[in-house]
Amino acid sequence: MQNDRILSMIGLAKRAGKITAGAPLCEKTIKSGKSELIIIAKDISENGRKSVTDACKYYSVRYIEYSDMNELSTAIGAEGVRVVVSVNDKGFADAILSKYADLQIGRKGE
């Protein structure tokens, strides 16, 4: 399934050391200019979403809302629950966005 590919790619980026997880750390990564893509769990709180998306918009960082916090946490092997993940590598970010775009096109055809 397509979403498994996206979560797998996120997990691969984690194993390569190209991920920052957790909203506070991700916001620091956005502000430092290291983040290439932010992935936000769809079930994040409204305040959490606003805080992260505002930072992304201000610092011109791409972001998507994808999956839920449990699946996102599992994909990166997190002990606790993570609602925001920063991909800190352009290659991984572009690959994830490409798979995400394919998924969106597939949904429009349903």
N, C-alpha and C positions, 0 to 999 in steps of 0.2 A: 504494500500500500504506500502511496506517495508520502503521507505524513510520517511514516516510519523512516523514510529516507531522510527527511529533514531532521528528525530527532537523532538518527544515526550520525548524520553529519555534525550535529552539535556535540554529540559524544566524542566523535573523532577529534574535533577541535579541542575539546577538553583534554583528551589524552595527549595532544600535541602541546599543551600548555598555552593555548591561545584564547582562553576563556576567563572572564571574571564573573562571579556569581553573587547575587544578593543586591538589592536595590541601593543601599548606601555605597557599597564598593563600586557598583556600576556607574553611579552618578559621579564619583571621583574620576573614574576612567573616562567618562564622557568629557568632563571638564579638562582633563589632562591632554585630550586629543588622541588618546590611544585606541578608542573604540571605533570600529568600522561598522558595526551593526548591533543594535539592541533588540533582543527578543523579549517580549513581555507576555507573561501568561494571561490568557483571556479572563481568568477569574481573579485578577488582581483587584484590590480595592480601588474605588474611584479616586481617592486622594493619592494613592500610590501611582496610578496611571498618569494622573495629571502632572505630578512631580517629575516623573521620568520623561514623559513626552514633551513637557516644557523644556527640560534640559536638552533633549535631542533636537528640538526645533531651534533653540537658541544657538547651539554649537554645531548645527547642520550635520547631525548624525542620523543615518538611516535607522528606521525601526519598523518592526512588524509585531502584531499581536498574534500569538500562535500557541496552540495546545493549552493545557492547564498546568497549574503549579505542580501537581504530583508527577505528571509525565515529564515535564521539564526538569524537575529535580532528579528523577530516575535517570534521564538521559545523560546527565552530567555526574551521576554517582554521588549526589549531595546527601549528607547525613540528614539534614533538616529540609524544610521546604524552601524553595527558591522561586521567586516570582519574576525576577529579571535576570537576564544573562547578557553579558557583553561579549561579542566576538571581536577579538583584537588582532585579526589578521584579514587583510583584504581578500586573499584567495578564498578562504573559508566563507567570508561574508558574501562574496559574489556567488559562490556555489550554492549557499543556502537560499539566497534571494532568487536564484534561477529556479531551484526546485519549488520554492514558494510561488513564483509566478506561474509555473507549469500547473500547480495545484489550483490556483485561482482560475486559470483558463479552463481547466477540466470541469470545475464547478459551474461555470457559466454555460457549458454545453449540456448540463444535466437536465 
